Amino acid sequence: MYPVLIKIGKFQINSWGFMMLIAILLSIWGISRLFKKQGYNADIVMELVVLSSLAGVIGARLAYLIVYEWQDLLSNPLATLIPSGGIQGMIWYGGFLGGFIVFFLYIRKYKLEFWKISDIFAPFLALSYAIVRIGCFLAGCCYGRETNSACGVVFPHVDALTRHPTQLYSSLLNFLLFLFLIWFYPRRRFDGQIFLLYLMGYSIYRFIIEFFRENIIFYGPLSMGQVYTLGLLLIAAVIYWWRYNQNNKSLL
């Protein structure tokens, strides 16, 4: 693994942070292009992407602390907010919620159309996730269960066993999800369709990948991630059905 890409004296560039930066820059570029095509002011894109990303990182860290280290969080909130071991110690669901809250408040503040802007952002959520998961692989976190398959990889900081590189599986599937969403965007039938398809696509992918990923917390036969994912899938599917019916009624 290569958790540190460049190190000169005390200065170093971590692989996860570097991939996160690439994801943010590509998102700003791609979203700005769609903003201009749809007649929106692209000047706000950088601010919105950066603020949502920062809130996402904080939300991901807080979610991890609440689930796994809540006692440390209560005893020393500020010290535990920054992970001492790099990027280990974050949960995607908390990151999505944190970023979504800031995104929603920003949209409300500037009186933008929530569903239309969400559709523009959705493909780049998948793309960013795919890129950041490469950073997870380089950092050696979020690894999979033991395997004898040809895809197996040894994560030296964990043990000498061959494990599923679930980070790369995740990256590949999210690249495919990005390609589908960006292709389907001009073909969408109603506002919010792309965003809701992203949520459902993510949920299905994540539920499957959890069977290969190393997990600690289980609720019966399902991992914690699978339980959360089923909840997200149900919510997204219900809202999708509601938006679909709203669109059909408006066409009558």
C-alpha positions in Angstrom: 0.0 0.0 0.0 1.0 3.6 -0.5 -0.7 5.7 2.2 1.8 8.5 1.6 2.5 9.5 -2.0 5.2 12.2 -1.4 7.2 13.0 1.7 9.8 15.7 1.9 10.9 16.3 5.4 7.8 16.9 7.5 5.8 17.7 4.5 3.8 14.8 3.0 0.9 14.2 0.6 -1.4 11.4 1.6 -2.9 9.2 -1.1 -6.4 9.5 0.2 -6.3 13.3 0.5 -4.8 13.5 -3.0 -7.5 11.5 -4.5 -10.1 13.5 -2.6 -8.6 16.7 -4.1 -8.8 15.2 -7.6 -12.4 14.2 -7.1 -13.3 17.7 -5.9 -11.5 19.4 -8.9 -13.2 17.1 -11.4 -16.6 17.6 -9.8 -16.2 21.4 -10.0 -15.2 21.2 -13.6 -18.0 18.8 -14.6 -20.8 20.4 -12.6 -19.8 23.8 -13.9 -20.2 22.6 -17.5 -23.7 21.3 -16.7 -24.6 24.4 -14.8 -23.8 26.5 -17.9 -25.7 24.2 -20.2 -28.8 24.4 -18.0 -28.6 28.2 -17.7 -27.4 28.4 -14.1 -24.7 30.7 -12.7 -21.5 28.4 -12.6 -19.7 30.9 -10.2 -21.4 29.2 -7.2 -20.2 25.7 -8.0 -16.8 25.9 -6.4 -18.2 27.2 -3.1 -21.0 24.7 -3.1 -18.8 21.7 -3.9 -16.1 22.7 -1.4 -18.6 23.4 1.5 -20.5 20.2 0.9 -17.2 18.2 0.7 -15.9 19.6 4.0 -19.3 19.0 5.7 -19.2 15.4 4.3 -15.8 14.7 5.8 -16.9 16.0 9.2 -20.1 14.1 9.0 -18.3 10.9 8.0 -16.0 11.2 11.0 -18.7 12.1 13.4 -20.8 9.0 12.3 -17.8 6.8 12.9 -17.2 8.2 16.4 -20.9 7.8 17.3 -21.0 4.2 16.1 -17.5 3.0 17.2 -15.9 5.4 19.7 -18.8 7.3 21.3 -17.2 7.2 24.7 -14.0 8.9 23.4 -16.2 11.4 21.6 -18.0 12.3 24.8 -14.7 12.6 26.8 -12.8 14.7 24.3 -14.9 15.8 21.3 -12.3 18.0 19.6 -9.4 15.6 19.9 -11.3 12.6 18.5 -12.8 14.6 15.6 -9.5 14.4 13.7 -8.4 10.7 13.1 -4.9 10.1 14.3 -4.3 7.3 11.9 -5.1 9.1 8.7 -8.4 8.6 7.0 -9.4 5.4 8.9 -12.4 6.2 10.9 -15.1 7.5 8.6 -18.6 6.2 7.5 -20.0 7.1 4.1 -23.6 7.5 5.4 -22.5 10.2 7.8 -20.6 11.8 5.1 -23.5 11.8 2.7 -25.8 13.2 5.4 -23.4 16.0 6.4 -22.8 17.0 2.8 -26.5 16.8 2.0 -27.5 19.1 4.8 -25.1 21.8 3.7 -26.1 21.3 0.1 -29.8 21.6 1.0 -29.3 24.8 3.1 -27.2 26.3 0.3 -29.9 25.6 -2.3 -32.6 27.1 0.0 -30.5 30.2 0.7 -30.0 31.0 -3.0 -33.5 29.9 -3.9 -32.3 27.3 -6.5 -34.4 24.4 -7.7 -33.5 21.4 -5.5 -34.3 18.5 -7.7 -32.7 20.1 -10.8 -29.5 20.9 -9.0 -29.5 17.5 -7.4 -29.6 15.8 -10.8 -26.6 17.8 -11.9 -24.6 16.8 -8.9 -25.6 13.1 -8.8 -23.3 11.7 -11.5 -20.3 13.4 -9.9 -21.1 12.0 -6.5 -20.6 8.6 -8.1 -17.4 9.7 -9.9 -16.0 11.3 -6.7 -16.7 8.1 -4.8 -15.0 6.0 -7.4 -11.9 8.2 -7.3 -11.8 8.4 -3.5 -12.1 4.6 -3.2 -8.8 4.4 -5.1 -7.3 6.5 -2.3 -8.8 4.0 0.2 -7.0 1.2 -1.6 -3.7 3.0 -1.6 -4.2 3.8 2.1 -5.0 0.2 2.8 -8.4 0.8 4.6 -11.9 -0.5 3.8 -10.4 -3.9 2.8 -12.3 -7.1 2.2 -12.6 -10.6 3.6 -10.2 -13.4 3.0 -10.2 -15.0 -0.5 -8.3 -17.5 -2.6 -9.4 -15.8 -5.8 -7.0 -14.4 -8.4 -8.3 -10.9 -7.4 -6.9 -11.2 -3.9 -4.5 -8.6 -2.4 -2.4 -8.7 0.7 -2.8 -5.7 3.0 0.5 -5.7 5.0 -0.6 -3.5 7.8 -3.6 -5.8 8.5 -2.1 -9.3 8.1 -0.5 -11.6 5.6 -3.8 -13.0 4.3 -5.1 -12.5 0.8 -8.2 -10.4 0.8 -10.8 -9.0 -1.6 -9.7 -5.5 -2.8 -13.3 -4.2 -2.1 -12.1 -0.6 -2.6 -11.3 -1.4 -6.3 -14.6 -3.3 -6.7 -16.3 -0.2 -5.4 -14.4 2.1 -7.6 -15.1 0.1 -10.8 -18.9 -0.1 -10.0 -19.1 3.6 -9.2 -17.3 4.5 -12.4 -19.9 2.5 -14.3 -22.7 4.2 -12.3 -21.2 7.6 -13.2 -21.2 6.6 -16.9 -24.8 5.5 -16.8 -26.0 8.6 -15.0 -24.1 11.1 -17.2 -25.5 9.2 -20.3 -29.0 9.2 -18.9 -29.0 12.8 -17.7 -30.2 14.3 -21.0 -32.8 11.5 -21.3 -34.3 12.1 -17.8 -38.1 12.2 -17.6 -38.6 14.2 -14.5 -36.5 16.4 -12.1 -34.9 14.4 -9.4 -34.7 11.2 -11.5 -31.0 11.2 -11.8 -30.4 11.9 -8.1 -32.8 9.2 -7.0 -31.3 6.7 -9.5 -27.9 7.4 -8.0 -29.2 6.7 -4.5 -30.8 3.4 -5.6 -27.8 2.5 -7.6 -25.5 3.1 -4.7 -27.7 1.2 -2.4 -27.8 -1.9 -4.6 -24.0 -1.8 -5.2 -23.3 -1.3 -1.5 -25.5 -4.1 -0.4 -23.7 -6.5 -2.7 -20.2 -5.4 -2.0 -20.8 -5.8 1.8 -20.8 -9.6 1.3 -17.1 -9.3 0.3 -16.1 -6.6 2.8 -14.7 -7.1 6.3 -17.2 -6.0 8.8 -17.5 -5.8 12.6 -21.1 -5.0 13.4 -23.9 -7.3 12.3 -27.7 -7.3 12.8 -28.5 -10.9 12.3 -27.2 -12.1 8.9 -26.8 -8.5 7.6 -23.9 -6.1 8.2 -24.6 -2.6 9.6 -23.9 -1.2 6.1 -26.4 -3.5 4.5 -29.1 -2.5 7.0 -28.5 1.2 6.4 -28.4 0.5 2.7 -31.8 -1.2 2.7 -33.2 1.8 4.5 -31.7 4.2 1.9 -33.0 2.1 -1.0 -36.5 2.0 0.5 -36.6 5.8 1.0 -35.2 6.5 -2.5 -37.6 4.1 -4.1 -40.7 5.6 -2.4 -39.6 9.2 -3.4 -38.9 8.0 -6.9 -42.4 6.6 -7.2 -43.8 9.8 -5.8 -41.9 12.0 -8.2 -42.7 9.7 -11.1 -46.5 9.9 -10.4 -46.2 13.7 -9.9 -44.7 14.0 -13.4 -47.3 11.8 -15.0 -50.1 13.8 -13.4 -48.6 17.1 -14.7 -48.6 15.6 -18.3 -52.3 14.9 -18.2 
